[in-house]
Structure formats: C-alpha cells, structure tokens
Amino acid sequence: MAEKYDAVVIGAGIAGLGVSALLQRAGLKTLCVERDSQAGGRMQSFDIEGGWRVDIGLHLAELGDASSSSELARQVGKEVSWARFSETVEMFRAGRWQTLEEMIIASPEDIDEIKKMMKGIAAMSDADIEAYDLTSWKQWLDGKTTSAVARELFSVNGMIMTTVPDTLEMSAGEILYIARENLQKKRNVLTAAYPVGGMMGVITPLKEAFEEAGGELMLGTEVDSVLFEGSNVRGVALKKGSASPYPGWFYMDDARVVEAPVVVCALPLWDLDGVLDVSPETSVLPEWWLKRYDDLKFETTGLIGYTIGLKETVYDRPNFLSALCLDHTGKPFQGFVPSAFDPGVAPEGKSLLQTDCVVEVDQIFDKFELERLLGLMWTDIQEMFPGIDDRVEWKFTYKCIGCDGLARKPGQVGMFKPDVVAPGSGGLYFAGDTYRGRGLALNSAAISAKICAEEILGRHGP
Ligand SMILES: Cc1cc2nc3c(=O)[nH]c(=O)nc-3n(C[C@H](O)[C@H](O)[C@H](O)COP(=O)(O)OP(=O)(O)OC[C@H]3O[C@@H](n4cnc5c(N)ncnc54)[C@H](O)[C@@H]3O)c2cc1C
C-alpha cells in the first residue's frame, strides 16, 4: 500500500523546509524528503572537533532581522537569532585594507554623487527596477555616473550581492532591488548579518516549525522520480535499496511509492533531471519550458575558497572583506571572520576565517585549473593577512558549483526566472534560489518558498 500525503516536498534546504512548514501549518499533510543525512542543503553547518562550528563556505545573510529569511521564520511562528551585523566592507586595494568610508573620502564630489545615486535607488518602484532586469550593470553605470569611486563602490557591493565574476555583466535590476531593500530597511546599500551558531541558525527554526506542526521530515532518502498519471502529479518514487557494493546496481526492493496530488521540487534547476523526465518526447513539461531549462541549467557561477581555523586571529573586526580583483588569482574576493560575529563558532581565543573567490563553473570542472587558482589564492591570502601561515591550526579548501542559484545576469532575474508553478502539469511546483524570487541568494530562496506555498494553497488548500 502506498503511503498518502497531501504534498511531498523534495529537498530540505531553506526553500523546501519553508514550503513544508507553510503547507503543514495550513493543514496539508506534508512529507519532506531529503537525500542528505542532515537538513539545510547549501546552508548546512558542521561541528569540527575541538569546538569549531563551520558553515558550507562563506555565508552571510543580507538584511538579517529584516530579511525574507527572517520573515519566513516569523510566518511559521519562529524567530532567527542574529549574532550581529557587519560594520562595514573593507576592501583590499594597493596592498592594504581600506574601509568603504576611507575609499569614499576621496573627494566631496564623489560623496555627493554617491548620495544622489542612493537617494534615487531608495525611491525606485518595483516597476522601475523590473525595467532594468535586461540591462547590464555596466550599461546602468554608464548612464548614471562618471565618478570612478562611485562606480567602484557600487560594483563591489554588486559583486557581493550577485556573485558574478565579471561585475559589469551583472543584472542592474537585481542589484537595484537588493540595494533598494537595504536602503529602505537599513539605510545602507548592503547590510549583512550572521546568525547565532552559523547558517543552521536560519534552518533549524524552519525545521522545528515543520515538525512541531506534525510534518514528517525523511532524511537520508533520495527521491528517484516524480510520478505522473497523465500530466497530473501522482506522487514520488523513493530510491530503491541496492544489494550490490556498486551503487545503482542489483536493486533489491521495488521502489517505495509515496502518493500525493502535489509535489514540490525544492532543488536547484540543474538537479531537476535527477527526478523529472526532461526529454521533449516524453516529458509532461512543454517544449518551450524545456528549451528555457536547457539554456538556464548551466547559467550559474562557482566559488572556490579556504575555510581556516586559526590559533590566533589575523583579523578581528566584524566586517565583510572584499577585493574586486585579486593580484595573483585575478578574481573577485570575499571573506569574513565568523568568530568576530559569533565568538561561539570558534574555541576561546581562536578564530575562524572564511574566504572565497568567484569563478566560472568551467574553472571548477578543470581540476588542474582549480589547483592552480587555489595555489594563487593562498598567495593572495598570505599578502592580505601577513603571518597567517604560522597561525593556521587547520585549513581546508572547498569548491562549489551553483553557489547562489542562477548567475544573476540580464534576462536571468525577477520575472525571467522560471515560475514556481510548472506549466503543463497539475500539481507540480518548484521552489528555491533558481526559481521566481528576488534578493540575495538565500533570501530569494525564502521568497520563492513563500510564493510557492501561496500558489499551492490557492489551488489545493484545505
Ligand atoms: C559556498 C556557498 C556560499 C554561499 N554564500 C551565501 C551568502 O553569503 N549569502 C546568501 O544569501 N547566500 C549564499 N549562498 C547561497 C545559499 O546557500 C542558497 O541560495 C540557499 O541555500 C539555496 O537554498 P535552496 O533551498 O534553494 O536549495 P538547497 O539548499 O540546494 O536545497 C536543495 C536540497 O535538495 C536536496 N536534494 C537534491 N536532490 C534530491 C533528491 N533527488 N532527493 C532528495 N533530496 C534532494 C539537496 O540535498 C538539498 O538539501 C551560498 C551558497 C554556497 C554553496
């Protein structure tokens, strides 16, 4: 006998848990299936022996208590506990760290220009912003200012917001949206906060809200495929157990089927073909959608970086660290010290440092290029933090494809992102940072969860 639910959500990242909690609390019996042994997806945090708590890569949350992720938690009756906000952005320029304020002091004309631009952005309507979704950041800047300082200031902030290696290729609409939200809510172009206990501080409240409402979270289970009856969703098949040491060989059991009239794929666009038939001949999804899917699934960017546990700190201020182009790596750099925001993530007297460089996906697939870039990046890190080698207790490198959803370039943001409602099929939905939703990545995933739950409840609500 197949198990029956009102809704099955595939994936327990921020989007999947958000949709699950909203549906369950609205009265839909919901199952959330996650292939990892822990919830959180790209926002997981891990404990490392000796008292360290480490996130997957460098993570700060734009807008903190005023963010869509905080709002999502509140909507399901929970609060995220925020450690603190970043005080400023420090940029590595000409061999030293400079705060944005130091940079801006360059000339009174530049300050006037920046203030004028900020005022203009803060007053933009949604329609004004959408009009720039097809415009590159370069085009927008060219039409707005000749001040080199203003261009650099806005480009640095834009790079941090969008994680696109060539800052001028970013979508103006996306940057303007994030800047407007920050200016209206926090009176600054970009503000970022760190949750107490790392990124799980955002995930755990959603997970608790879902389970406390009676929802079922199935960890360590992979969904094999979404099942259809005609073009309507019938449920999901869970991966079969294997009797062979070679994964995928000699299946033991029949697939375990879970029936539900609603299935939400809360996984990134590039993972969809793992659970959905995307062949134009046989898919329930229409051909126009599949063409768009084919175009977009490689439109993402990557991060490479070092997570470093230090016996003694090399930088102790709660700031965001950045560089538009590192001397050796030749890439944009981002970094911060999580233990300067929440001392609880490192043992007493020690310090945790997160760093990354924004790269193209191809550079991650090429392992020799990846090693070359990581080597150069360490040379840059040695110059940014003199004496670091003597203080390293442990360090590991990481690489990540698809860090922030779709590369937020013109035509790939706002209404141009795939809708949360799947066309051509009854009961199939999407949620996450690669679908409809705006804002810095994890916040856009939170917004998409909210939009997705509203669409589902409007059609299948109790
Ligand atoms: C290194 C790094 C740094 C980042 N830094 C920032 C930052 O500073 N600020 C910011 O706003 N955002 C940042 N992000 C982006 C942010 O983490 C993501 O936008 C957000 O976590 C996306 O959530 P999601 O729910 O859409 O997807 P995910 O978190 O990817 O969740 C999808 C889930 O689906 C599961 N899944 C996939 N296939 C199956 C299957 N067949 N069956 C069952 N489960 C399945 C996956 O295991 C995963 O748990 C960063 C991301 C990375 C990786």
The ligand as an SDF file (V2000), in Angstrom:
LIG
                    3D

 53 58  0  0  0  0  0  0  0  0999 V2000
   29.5840   28.1630   -0.5260 C   0  0  0  0  0  0  0  0  0  0  0  0
   28.2960   28.9340   -0.5560 C   0  0  0  0  0  0  0  0  0  0  0  0
   28.2640   30.2360   -0.0870 C   0  0  0  0  0  0  0  0  0  0  0  0
   27.0720   30.9530   -0.1080 C   0  0  0  0  0  0  0  0  0  0  0  0
   27.0360   32.2040    0.4390 N   0  0  0  0  0  0  0  0  0  0  0  0
   25.8650   32.8720    0.5150 C   0  0  0  0  0  0  0  0  0  0  0  0
   25.7730   34.1300    1.1860 C   0  0  0  0  0  0  0  0  0  0  0  0
   26.7570   34.6330    1.7180 O   0  0  0  0  0  0  0  0  0  0  0  0
   24.5620   34.7520    1.2230 N   0  0  0  0  0  0  0  0  0  0  0  0
   23.4570   34.2210    0.6290 C   0  0  0  0  0  0  0  0  0  0  0  0
   22.3850   34.8490    0.6720 O   0  0  0  0  0  0  0  0  0  0  0  0
   23.5050   33.0270    0.0170 N   0  0  0  0  0  0  0  0  0  0  0  0
   24.6740   32.3400   -0.0420 C   0  0  0  0  0  0  0  0  0  0  0  0
   24.7320   31.1100   -0.6550 N   0  0  0  0  0  0  0  0  0  0  0  0
   23.5280   30.6130   -1.3290 C   0  0  0  0  0  0  0  0  0  0  0  0
   22.5390   29.9390   -0.3790 C   0  0  0  0  0  0  0  0  0  0  0  0
   23.1950   28.9820    0.3860 O   0  0  0  0  0  0  0  0  0  0  0  0
   21.4710   29.2970   -1.2720 C   0  0  0  0  0  0  0  0  0  0  0  0
   20.8450   30.3060   -2.0290 O   0  0  0  0  0  0  0  0  0  0  0  0
   20.3840   28.5630   -0.4870 C   0  0  0  0  0  0  0  0  0  0  0  0
   20.9300   27.7150    0.4810 O   0  0  0  0  0  0  0  0  0  0  0  0
   19.5460   27.7670   -1.5030 C   0  0  0  0  0  0  0  0  0  0  0  0
   18.5590   27.0450   -0.8210 O   0  0  0  0  0  0  0  0  0  0  0  0
   17.5720   26.0880   -1.6120 P   0  0  0  0  0  0  0  0  0  0  0  0
   16.6240   25.5720   -0.6110 O   0  0  0  0  0  0  0  0  0  0  0  0
   17.0540   26.8050   -2.7910 O   0  0  0  0  0  0  0  0  0  0  0  0
   18.4870   24.9170   -2.2170 O   0  0  0  0  0  0  0  0  0  0  0  0
   19.4240   23.8280   -1.4960 P   0  0  0  0  0  0  0  0  0  0  0  0
   19.9420   24.3620   -0.2100 O   0  0  0  0  0  0  0  0  0  0  0  0
   20.4100   23.3950   -2.5200 O   0  0  0  0  0  0  0  0  0  0  0  0
   18.4240   22.6400   -1.1620 O   0  0  0  0  0  0  0  0  0  0  0  0
   18.1190   21.6220   -2.0770 C   0  0  0  0  0  0  0  0  0  0  0  0
   18.0750   20.3130   -1.3050 C   0  0  0  0  0  0  0  0  0  0  0  0
   17.5700   19.2960   -2.1510 O   0  0  0  0  0  0  0  0  0  0  0  0
   18.2320   18.1050   -1.8190 C   0  0  0  0  0  0  0  0  0  0  0  0
   18.0480   17.1630   -2.9340 N   0  0  0  0  0  0  0  0  0  0  0  0
   18.5140   17.2840   -4.2080 C   0  0  0  0  0  0  0  0  0  0  0  0
   18.1160   16.2380   -4.9590 N   0  0  0  0  0  0  0  0  0  0  0  0
   17.3760   15.4410   -4.1490 C   0  0  0  0  0  0  0  0  0  0  0  0
   16.6750   14.2190   -4.3480 C   0  0  0  0  0  0  0  0  0  0  0  0
   16.6500   13.5890   -5.5200 N   0  0  0  0  0  0  0  0  0  0  0  0
   16.0190   13.6750   -3.2830 N   0  0  0  0  0  0  0  0  0  0  0  0
   16.0210   14.2840   -2.0830 C   0  0  0  0  0  0  0  0  0  0  0  0
   16.6780   15.4490   -1.8340 N   0  0  0  0  0  0  0  0  0  0  0  0
   17.3340   16.0200   -2.8630 C   0  0  0  0  0  0  0  0  0  0  0  0
   19.6670   18.5510   -1.6050 C   0  0  0  0  0  0  0  0  0  0  0  0
   20.4010   17.5860   -0.8790 O   0  0  0  0  0  0  0  0  0  0  0  0
   19.4500   19.8500   -0.8320 C   0  0  0  0  0  0  0  0  0  0  0  0
   19.4290   19.6390    0.5610 O   0  0  0  0  0  0  0  0  0  0  0  0
   25.9130   30.3700   -0.6580 C   0  0  0  0  0  0  0  0  0  0  0  0
   25.9520   29.0530   -1.1410 C   0  0  0  0  0  0  0  0  0  0  0  0
   27.1230   28.3450   -1.0900 C   0  0  0  0  0  0  0  0  0  0  0  0
   27.1240   26.9220   -1.5680 C   0  0  0  0  0  0  0  0  0  0  0  0
  1  2  1  0
  2  3  1  0
  2 52  2  0
  3  4  2  0
  4  5  1  0
  4 50  1  0
  5  6  2  0
  6  7  1  0
  6 13  1  0
  7  8  2  0
  7  9  1  0
  9 10  1  0
 10 11  2  0
 10 12  1  0
 12 13  2  0
 13 14  1  0
 14 15  1  0
 14 50  1  0
 15 16  1  0
 16 17  1  0
 16 18  1  0
 18 19  1  0
 18 20  1  0
 20 21  1  0
 20 22  1  0
 22 23  1  0
 23 24  1  0
 24 25  2  0
 24 26  1  0
 24 27  1  0
 27 28  1  0
 28 29  2  0
 28 30  1  0
 28 31  1  0
 31 32  1  0
 32 33  1  0
 33 34  1  0
 33 48  1  0
 34 35  1  0
 35 36  1  0
 35 46  1  0
 36 37  1  0
 36 45  1  0
 37 38  2  0
 38 39  1  0
 39 40  1  0
 39 45  2  0
 40 41  1  0
 40 42  2  0
 42 43  1  0
 43 44  2  0
 44 45  1  0
 46 47  1  0
 46 48  1  0
 48 49  1  0
 50 51  2  0
 51 52  1  0
 52 53  1  0
M  END
$$$$
